[in-house]
Amino acid sequence: MRAFYVRLGPHVVEFGVCQPETEHLVACPSGGEVVFEPPPEQAMQAPPQPGALWNLETQRWDAPQEPSVQPQARWAQVRAKRDHLLAACDWIVTRAQERGEPVPPQWLAYRQALRDITEQPDPERIQWPVAPEASHG
């Protein structure tokens, strides 16, 4: 797994992890830059208010930006969480493939629901799917 964050101007707008072979799939807003290293620890903490962004230059939280920019940053955060949740259950798919077995249907449904998360209309009211119970056998 490889850690990354997305920088838009001085702000961290997204962070997550990906497999080295999927680096090219990391979404980046226009004018943004994907940095393949762990984000600053503070940027991964809950912001003091919804929509606040970590400023890499001042090392402080910036208040939410004007409404035209804020949804873009919030969607970036939603995608980062989605990508993290998908990566966290990649082992289920890998294990099934290694055993020559089908991926359990409840995991297929969960992973598809995660991929469909950006079809929801409001990034502030995301209905996250619940991961199925994992069997490690």
CYANA upper distance limits for C-alpha pairs under 8 A (distance plus 0.5 A):
  1 MET  CA     17 VAL  CA      6.60
  1 MET  CA     18 CYS  CA      5.93
  1 MET  CA     19 GLN  CA      5.27
  1 MET  CA     20 PRO  CA      7.06
  2 ARG  CA     17 VAL  CA      5.76
  2 ARG  CA     18 CYS  CA      5.79
  2 ARG  CA     19 GLN  CA      6.48
  2 ARG  CA     20 PRO  CA      6.74
  2 ARG  CA     36 PHE  CA      7.58
  2 ARG  CA     37 GLU  CA      7.89
  3 ALA  CA     15 PHE  CA      8.14
  3 ALA  CA     16 GLY  CA      6.35
  3 ALA  CA     17 VAL  CA      4.80
  3 ALA  CA     18 CYS  CA      7.06
  3 ALA  CA     36 PHE  CA      6.50
  3 ALA  CA     37 GLU  CA      5.81
  3 ALA  CA     38 PRO  CA      5.47
  3 ALA  CA     39 PRO  CA      8.13
  4 PHE  CA     15 PHE  CA      6.17
  4 PHE  CA     16 GLY  CA      6.11
  4 PHE  CA     17 VAL  CA      6.41
  4 PHE  CA     18 CYS  CA      8.22
  4 PHE  CA     34 VAL  CA      7.33
  4 PHE  CA     35 VAL  CA      5.99
  4 PHE  CA     36 PHE  CA      4.75
  4 PHE  CA     37 GLU  CA      5.45
  4 PHE  CA     38 PRO  CA      6.00
  4 PHE  CA     39 PRO  CA      7.01
  5 TYR  CA     12 VAL  CA      7.17
  5 TYR  CA     13 VAL  CA      8.08
  5 TYR  CA     14 GLU  CA      6.03
  5 TYR  CA     15 PHE  CA      4.47
  5 TYR  CA     16 GLY  CA      6.86
  5 TYR  CA     34 VAL  CA      6.42
  5 TYR  CA     35 VAL  CA      5.90
  5 TYR  CA     36 PHE  CA      7.14
  5 TYR  CA     37 GLU  CA      7.58
  5 TYR  CA     38 PRO  CA      7.37
  5 TYR  CA     39 PRO  CA      6.06
  6 VAL  CA     12 VAL  CA      6.27
  6 VAL  CA     13 VAL  CA      6.24
  6 VAL  CA     14 GLU  CA      5.53
  6 VAL  CA     15 PHE  CA      6.60
  6 VAL  CA     28 CYS  CA      7.14
  6 VAL  CA     32 GLY  CA      7.11
  6 VAL  CA     33 GLU  CA      6.12
  6 VAL  CA     34 VAL  CA      5.03
  6 VAL  CA     35 VAL  CA      6.60
  7 ARG  CA     11 HIS  CA      5.99
  7 ARG  CA     12 VAL  CA      5.19
  7 ARG  CA     13 VAL  CA      6.50
  7 ARG  CA     14 GLU  CA      7.93
  7 ARG  CA     32 GLY  CA      6.02
  7 ARG  CA     33 GLU  CA      5.67
  7 ARG  CA     34 VAL  CA      6.85
  7 ARG  CA     35 VAL  CA      7.75
  8 LEU  CA     12 VAL  CA      6.97
  8 LEU  CA     13 VAL  CA      6.96
  8 LEU  CA     29 PRO  CA      8.06
  8 LEU  CA     31 GLY  CA      7.02
  8 LEU  CA     32 GLY  CA      4.87
  8 LEU  CA     33 GLU  CA      6.98
  9 GLY  CA     31 GLY  CA      8.28
  9 GLY  CA     32 GLY  CA      7.45
 10 PRO  CA     55 ASN  CA      5.86
 10 PRO  CA     56 LEU  CA      5.90
 10 PRO  CA     57 GLU  CA      6.49
 11 HIS  CA     53 LEU  CA      6.52
 11 HIS  CA     54 TRP  CA      5.99
 11 HIS  CA     55 ASN  CA      5.09
 11 HIS  CA     56 LEU  CA      6.43
 12 VAL  CA     39 PRO  CA      8.42
 12 VAL  CA     43 ALA  CA      7.33
 12 VAL  CA     53 LEU  CA      6.95
 12 VAL  CA     54 TRP  CA      6.07
 12 VAL  CA     55 ASN  CA      7.16
 12 VAL  CA     56 LEU  CA      7.57
 13 VAL  CA     53 LEU  CA      7.21
 13 VAL  CA     54 TRP  CA      8.32
 13 VAL  CA     73 ALA  CA      5.83
 13 VAL  CA     74 ARG  CA      8.14
 13 VAL  CA     76 ALA  CA      6.50
 13 VAL  CA     77 GLN  CA      6.92
 14 GLU  CA     73 ALA  CA      8.02
 14 GLU  CA     76 ALA  CA      5.70
 14 GLU  CA     77 GLN  CA      5.48
 14 GLU  CA     79 ARG  CA      8.14
 14 GLU  CA     80 ALA  CA      6.07
 15 PHE  CA     39 PRO  CA      7.25
 15 PHE  CA     44 MET  CA      8.24
 15 PHE  CA     77 GLN  CA      7.81
 15 PHE  CA     80 ALA  CA      5.94
 15 PHE  CA     81 LYS  CA      8.50
 16 GLY  CA     80 ALA  CA      5.79
 16 GLY  CA     81 LYS  CA      7.54
 16 GLY  CA     83 ASP  CA      7.16
 16 GLY  CA     84 HIS  CA      6.14
 17 VAL  CA     83 ASP  CA      7.71
 17 VAL  CA     84 HIS  CA      6.55
 17 VAL  CA     87 ALA  CA      7.67
 18 CYS  CA     22 THR  CA      6.87
 18 CYS  CA     23 GLU  CA      6.87
 18 CYS  CA     26 VAL  CA      8.48
 18 CYS  CA     83 ASP  CA      8.01
 18 CYS  CA     84 HIS  CA      8.26
 18 CYS  CA     87 ALA  CA      7.16
 19 GLN  CA     23 GLU  CA      7.10
 19 GLN  CA     87 ALA  CA      8.39
 22 THR  CA     26 VAL  CA      7.88
 26 VAL  CA     34 VAL  CA      8.26
 28 CYS  CA     32 GLY  CA      6.30
 28 CYS  CA     33 GLU  CA      7.14
 28 CYS  CA     34 VAL  CA      7.12
 29 PRO  CA     72 GLN  CA      8.47
 39 PRO  CA     43 ALA  CA      7.09
 39 PRO  CA     44 MET  CA      7.73
 40 PRO  CA     44 MET  CA      7.58
 41 GLU  CA     45 GLN  CA      7.52
 42 GLN  CA     54 TRP  CA      7.98
 43 ALA  CA     47 PRO  CA      8.43
 43 ALA  CA     53 LEU  CA      8.26
 43 ALA  CA     54 TRP  CA      5.85
 47 PRO  CA     51 GLY  CA      8.07
 47 PRO  CA     52 ALA  CA      6.30
 47 PRO  CA     53 LEU  CA      7.65
 47 PRO  CA     54 TRP  CA      8.41
 47 PRO  CA     61 TRP  CA      7.64
 48 PRO  CA     52 ALA  CA      7.48
 48 PRO  CA     61 TRP  CA      8.13
 49 GLN  CA     63 ALA  CA      8.12
 49 GLN  CA     64 PRO  CA      8.39
 50 PRO  CA     64 PRO  CA      7.79
 51 GLY  CA     63 ALA  CA      7.81
 51 GLY  CA     64 PRO  CA      5.31
 51 GLY  CA     65 GLN  CA      7.99
 51 GLY  CA     70 GLN  CA      6.87
 51 GLY  CA     73 ALA  CA      8.12
 51 GLY  CA     74 ARG  CA      7.09
 52 ALA  CA     61 TRP  CA      6.66
 52 ALA  CA     62 ASP  CA      5.98
 52 ALA  CA     63 ALA  CA      5.32
 52 ALA  CA     64 PRO  CA      4.99
 52 ALA  CA     65 GLN  CA      8.05
 53 LEU  CA     61 TRP  CA      6.07
 53 LEU  CA     62 ASP  CA      5.85
 53 LEU  CA     63 ALA  CA      7.43
 53 LEU  CA     64 PRO  CA      7.35
 54 TRP  CA     59 GLN  CA      7.48
 54 TRP  CA     60 ARG  CA      6.47
 54 TRP  CA     61 TRP  CA      5.11
 54 TRP  CA     62 ASP  CA      6.76
 55 ASN  CA     59 GLN  CA      5.93
 55 ASN  CA     60 ARG  CA      6.02
 55 ASN  CA     61 TRP  CA      6.41
 55 ASN  CA     62 ASP  CA      6.87
 56 LEU  CA     60 ARG  CA      8.00
 64 PRO  CA     70 GLN  CA      7.12
 65 GLN  CA     69 VAL  CA      6.69
 65 GLN  CA     70 GLN  CA      6.06
 66 GLU  CA     70 GLN  CA      6.72
 67 PRO  CA     71 PRO  CA      7.32
 68 SER  CA     72 GLN  CA      8.27
 69 VAL  CA     73 ALA  CA      7.14
 70 GLN  CA     74 ARG  CA      6.65
 71 PRO  CA     75 TRP  CA      6.50
 71 PRO  CA    123 PRO  CA      7.59
 72 GLN  CA     76 ALA  CA      6.79
 73 ALA  CA     77 GLN  CA      6.92
 74 ARG  CA     78 VAL  CA      6.81
 74 ARG  CA    123 PRO  CA      6.66
 74 ARG  CA    124 GLU  CA      8.00
 75 TRP  CA     79 ARG  CA      6.64
 75 TRP  CA    118 THR  CA      8.16
 75 TRP  CA    123 PRO  CA      6.22
 76 ALA  CA     80 ALA  CA      6.67
 77 GLN  CA     81 LYS  CA      6.79
 78 VAL  CA     82 ARG  CA      6.62
 78 VAL  CA    118 THR  CA      8.29
 78 VAL  CA    123 PRO  CA      7.31
 79 ARG  CA     83 ASP  CA      6.50
 79 ARG  CA    118 THR  CA      7.92
 80 ALA  CA     84 HIS  CA      6.65
 81 LYS  CA     85 LEU  CA      6.69
 82 ARG  CA     86 LEU  CA      6.68
 82 ARG  CA    114 LEU  CA      6.44
 82 ARG  CA    115 ARG  CA      7.83
 82 ARG  CA    117 ILE  CA      8.00
 83 ASP  CA     87 ALA  CA      6.59
 84 HIS  CA     88 ALA  CA      6.60
 85 LEU  CA     89 CYS  CA      7.22
 85 LEU  CA    114 LEU  CA      8.29
 86 LEU  CA     90 ASP  CA      6.85
 86 LEU  CA    111 ARG  CA      6.97
 86 LEU  CA    114 LEU  CA      7.62
 89 CYS  CA     93 VAL  CA      7.89
 90 ASP  CA     94 THR  CA      6.73
 91 TRP  CA     95 ARG  CA      6.32
 92 ILE  CA     96 ALA  CA      6.79
 92 ILE  CA    103 VAL  CA      7.74
 92 ILE  CA    107 TRP  CA      8.30
 93 VAL  CA     97 GLN  CA      6.68
 93 VAL  CA    103 VAL  CA      6.31
 94 THR  CA     98 GLU  CA      6.56
 95 ARG  CA     99 ARG  CA      6.72
 96 ALA  CA    100 GLY  CA      6.56
 96 ALA  CA    101 GLU  CA      5.40
 96 ALA  CA    102 PRO  CA      6.38
 96 ALA  CA    103 VAL  CA      5.94
 97 GLN  CA    101 GLU  CA      6.52
 97 GLN  CA    102 PRO  CA      7.63
 97 GLN  CA    103 VAL  CA      8.05
103 VAL  CA    107 TRP  CA      7.34
103 VAL  CA    108 LEU  CA      7.06
104 PRO  CA    108 LEU  CA      6.94
105 PRO  CA    109 ALA  CA      6.64
106 GLN  CA    110 TYR  CA      6.66
106 GLN  CA    132 PRO  CA      6.96
107 TRP  CA    111 ARG  CA      6.52
107 TRP  CA    131 ALA  CA      8.06
107 TRP  CA    132 PRO  CA      7.03
108 LEU  CA    112 GLN  CA      6.60
109 ALA  CA    113 ALA  CA      6.60
110 TYR  CA    114 LEU  CA      6.83
110 TYR  CA    129 PRO  CA      6.98
110 TYR  CA    130 VAL  CA      7.76
110 TYR  CA    131 ALA  CA      6.77
110 TYR  CA    132 PRO  CA      7.86
111 ARG  CA    115 ARG  CA      6.79
112 GLN  CA    116 ASP  CA      6.65
113 ALA  CA    117 ILE  CA      6.69
113 ALA  CA    129 PRO  CA      7.00
114 LEU  CA    128 TRP  CA      7.99
114 LEU  CA    129 PRO  CA      7.42
116 ASP  CA    120 GLN  CA      8.28
117 ILE  CA    126 ILE  CA      7.98
117 ILE  CA    127 GLN  CA      8.48
117 ILE  CA    128 TRP  CA      8.01
118 THR  CA    123 PRO  CA      8.44
120 GLN  CA    126 ILE  CA      7.30
122 ASP  CA    126 ILE  CA      7.15
